[in-house]
Amino acid sequence: MTIAERSNDRIIAGNGRYKVWLEKKVLDHGLSYTLGGGEKSHIGGLVYKELDAEAKVIKVQGHYDLEVLLPIAEAACLKYKQPVVVTGGIHIDNATKDEIDIIINNCKELLKCI
């Protein structure tokens, strides 16, 4: 897997309906990330992470986006030593397990570029 695009505030991994993206906003103290992709980006969850504290999560019922949001929040907080919030979601209609695995792997590629 290669990163299709990278700029100061957005990275993209994957192609077609499996494409995922992550945007970063730098605040005076803290970072805000938005994750999206698939056929329809949405708000499927939210993670807030501070150093030396357990992550606070909001899970939207019926969504499983925390599986990819949480690792992003943890990695960014550890790397930048600042509070981090990550929100967003990725949706593909009637996704199979194999398609979900592709999306998760593409999100892992984004994680490498934080």
N, C-alpha and C positions, 0 to 999 in steps of 0.2 A: 504494500500500500504506500502510495506517495501522497504528499500534500499537494493538492491541486493549485492552491493559491495561499499566499501569506502576505499580510501587511502588518502594520504596527498594531492594529486593533481587531483583525479578523483572520482566522485560519479556517481552511476547508479541507475535508478529507472525503474521499469516495466520489462516486459518479452516479448520475441519474437519480433514481428514487432512493438511492442509498447515500446520497451526499448529505453530510452533516457539517455544520459550521458553528464556530464559537467566536463571539465578539467580546472584547474586553474594554471596559471604561475604567480609567485611572482617576480616583478621587483624591482629595487632599490627604485623606487617611483611609485607605481601604480600596478594594477592587470590586467591581461589579462585572459579572460575566452573564451573557445570554447564550443559551444553546438552542439550536434549531436544526431543522432539516427534514428529510423524508418528503412525503407528499404534502404534509401540513404541519408547520411549526405551531406550537401552542404552549400554554403554561400547564405543565404536568406535575410540577413540584418546585420547591424552593429549598435551598440549603444555605445556612449562615454558619460560617466557621471562624472562630478566633483561636489564636495560639493557646495551647494549654487548656483548652475547653472542649467539651464534647460538642459535636455539630448539632445545630438545631435544624429540624427538617419540617417541612409542610408537604404532605403527600396529598395530591388530588385523587379522590376516590376513583378507582378503575384505571389509574395510570401507573406505570412502572418506571418512569423517568428518573427516579431517585437513584436507580442502579448506575446511571452514568453521571448524574449531577453530583453526587456525593464524592466520588474520587476526584473530580475536577476541583471542588471546593477544598478538599484536604490537601491536594498537591499544591495548589496556588497559595494557600495560607502558609504552608510549610516553606515554600520557596521564597515568597516575598515578605514573610513575617508581618503580615497585616491582616486585618479582618477581610473576609471574602464572602460575597453573596453570589450564588449561582442559581439562575432560574431558567425555565424553558421546557421544551419537550419536542419529541420527534414522533411523527405518526406516519404509518403506511397502512392503508386499508387492507384488512384481512391478511396481515403479515404472518408468514410461516415462521417456524422456529429458526430455520436456516436464514431467513431474511433478518430476523431480529439479531441473530449472531453477527451478520454482516454489519448491521448498524452499530452494535456494541463494539466490534473490532475497529470500525471507523472512528468511534468516539475515543478509543484507546490511542489511536494515532494522534488525535487532537491533544490528548493528555500529554503526550511526549513533547509537544511544542509550547506548553504553557510557560 
